[in-house]
Amino acid sequence: MPDNFENISGKIRTPILEVRDLSVSFHLLEGVIPAVAGVDMVLNQGEVLGVVGESGCGKSVTAKSVLRIIPCPPGSIDSGTAMFEDRNLLELTEAEMEGVRGNKISMIFQEPMTSLNPAFTVGDQIAEVFRFHRGMKKREAFERAVEELRRVEIPDPAKRARSYPHQLSGGMRQRAMIAIALACRPRILIADEPTTALDVTIQAQILNLMGQLQTDIGMSIILITHNLGVVASIADRVVIMYAGRVVEEGTIDDIFACHHHPYTHGLLRSVPRLDRPSEDLQEIKGIVPKLNDLPRGCAFSNRCDYVMEQCRQREPVFKPIGSGHKSRCWLENRPW
């Protein structure tokens, strides 16, 4: 991919993070599990990139590998590069990565109660970011923490800063996590299922907040989710993952209007549509196969409605099917 390219709206995009040929495995008692296999992914400046797929498809492992927070052992990054600011994150020392995590690249997780420390107040946990990355004194850092809570629209931020995580609602805890992640104004925010545990109203508020903060700060976002509705509301481009591989990539219009891969088609058929309220939802048959026991050829072949003989023999290549639109499938034309 060139250093700069023009997207569908005519706006020039510059890559800020380029992941190439990333492979990650876990060495467990039952054997070696290839969790991610040869993933390529590009995030552009000021862009929201949606990463979509069922549980176990490698979305979170890919993101955590870029930040080098997968447990090693049993995990191991077997190959690949993750270029950020002309440096390969996969080759940096742990000390160098500490200057990147939470400072230039931040991550928020699906369930804030497992990420926030129950023994410290929310304000102290935000303040710790300023003390570690900015060298602030305790009082100054806490004052900045209150300002960050105000920025993410938590009511009475001075009071909430002195509260413990269990004293906040789910929506407030997620806002606190966003405040921690954005405290140092990172260039990239990785949001791993940030709205899954929240009700629909709070989901919308969190997504609107993330969109507004992205505009204010000018950061790029990787949004990991299984919810295509969430992706449609906020993302610019979408990467579809299955069994540790990228199977389709394109703009929002490519994926929703001109998708090519049968797995993407199956995901879209399983989402309720307001314009077709009487249409029955159709599930994707079967389950994601074990990553250490994938079918021969295409990993999706045992669940695909359009499988051909060559699909069971050879793994398809990830090929362009349009400007910026790629698919890993032997189909030449969409049969739907």
WOLIN-V752942 format. One record per backbone hydrogen bond with DSSP energy under -0.5 kcal/mol. CO is the residue of the C=O (numbers start at 1). NH is the residue of the N-H. If there is no record, write none. Layout:
CO:NH / CO:NH
This chain:
3:15 / 5:7 / 5:13 / 7:10 / 11:7 / 13:5 / 14:45 / 16:85 / 17:19 / 17:43 / 18:20 / 18:83 / 19:41 / 20:81 / 22:39 / 23:78 / 23:79 / 24:35 / 24:36 / 25:76 / 26:28 / 26:33 / 28:31 / 31:28 / 31:33 / 32:34 / 33:26 / 33:35 / 36:24 / 39:22 / 41:19 / 43:16 / 43:17 / 44:47 / 47:49 / 47:221 / 48:50 / 48:236 / 48:237 / 49:223 / 50:52 / 50:239 / 51:225 / 52:241 / 54:57 / 57:244 / 58:62 / 59:63 / 60:64 / 61:65 / 62:66 / 63:67 / 64:69 / 65:68 / 71:75 / 74:27 / 76:25 / 76:78 / 79:23 / 81:20 / 82:89 / 83:18 / 84:87 / 87:84 / 87:89 / 88:91 / 88:92 / 89:92 / 93:97 / 94:98 / 95:99 / 96:99 / 97:100 / 97:101 / 100:103 / 100:104 / 100:105 / 104:187 / 104:188 / 105:102 / 106:190 / 108:192 / 110:112 / 111:114 / 112:115 / 112:116 / 116:118 / 117:120 / 120:165 / 121:125 / 122:126 / 123:127 / 124:128 / 125:129 / 126:129 / 126:130 / 127:131 / 128:132 / 129:133 / 130:134 / 130:136 / 131:135 / 137:141 / 138:142 / 139:143 / 140:144 / 141:145 / 142:146 / 143:147 / 144:148 / 145:149 / 146:150 / 147:151 / 148:152 / 149:154 / 150:153 / 153:155 / 156:159 / 156:160 / 157:161 / 158:162 / 159:162 / 160:163 / 161:123 / 163:122 / 164:167 / 165:168 / 169:173 / 170:174 / 171:175 / 172:176 / 173:177 / 174:178 / 175:179 / 176:180 / 177:181 / 178:182 / 179:183 / 180:183 / 182:185 / 187:220 / 188:106 / 189:191 / 189:222 / 190:108 / 190:192 / 191:193 / 191:224 / 193:196 / 195:198 / 199:203 / 200:204 / 201:205 / 202:206 / 203:207 / 204:208 / 205:209 / 206:210 / 207:211 / 208:212 / 209:213 / 210:214 / 211:215 / 212:216 / 213:217 / 214:218 / 214:219 / 220:189 / 221:49 / 221:223 / 222:191 / 222:224 / 223:51 / 223:225 / 224:193 / 225:53 / 226:228 / 227:231 / 228:232 / 229:233 / 230:234 / 231:234 / 231:235 / 236:252 / 237:50 / 238:250 / 239:52 / 239:241 / 240:247 / 240:248 / 242:245 / 244:37 / 245:242 / 245:247 / 247:328 / 248:240 / 249:326 / 250:238 / 251:255 / 252:256 / 253:257 / 253:258 / 254:258 / 261:265 / 262:266 / 263:267 / 264:268 / 265:269 / 266:270 / 267:270 / 268:271 / 269:282 / 273:276 / 274:277 / 276:279 / 281:283 / 283:285 / 290:293 / 298:301 / 300:303 / 300:304 / 304:307 / 308:311 / 308:312 / 309:312 / 310:313 / 310:314 / 311:298 / 317:319 / 317:329 / 319:327 / 322:324 / 322:325 / 324:326 / 325:321 / 325:322 / 326:249 / 327:319 / 327:329
